[in-house]
């Protein structure tokens, strides 16, 4: 028996999409396979690693724990919404590059998306706020110190956008 399908309309990175999808299709699979936005990575598929983090109505969510139909009518931001191929890096991306806050890069999209929400809530975060804010994002390659330094630099960049011009 085939899955029942539902119409889903979402805005992703400022672009509107309409698709018919199976009721049980995960949001992560919808983004990757239906919309071909493969920057959202799938790691543990249990919501533990944070690789699949996207912003839903501005709040970080684990897309591997949410169904696509639950996002109907909502606004999503994925890592692809931060800077396009012909655009300069987003301040968070630039800070991560400058502070060498990534190695293999698998976790990086989820962390960067989480940092966006963190900096909105804490524009000048302490080390403790950064560590708490990113506690749900696991990285197997780094010792996290460069990530903390990158978040602090990103906060400076985002507070004064003239720095990157």
Secondary structure as GFF3:
##gff-version 3
##sequence-region A 1 165
A	DSSP	beta_strand	5	12	.	.	.	ID=ss1
A	DSSP	beta_strand	15	22	.	.	.	ID=ss2
A	DSSP	alpha_helix	27	29	.	.	.	ID=ss3
A	DSSP	pi_helix	30	34	.	.	.	ID=ss4
A	DSSP	beta_strand	53	56	.	.	.	ID=ss5
A	DSSP	beta_strand	59	62	.	.	.	ID=ss6
A	DSSP	three_ten_helix	63	65	.	.	.	ID=ss7
A	DSSP	three_ten_helix	68	71	.	.	.	ID=ss8
A	DSSP	beta_strand	75	77	.	.	.	ID=ss9
A	DSSP	three_ten_helix	79	81	.	.	.	ID=ss10
A	DSSP	alpha_helix	91	98	.	.	.	ID=ss11
A	DSSP	alpha_helix	108	121	.	.	.	ID=ss12
A	DSSP	alpha_helix	127	133	.	.	.	ID=ss13
A	DSSP	alpha_helix	145	159	.	.	.	ID=ss14
###
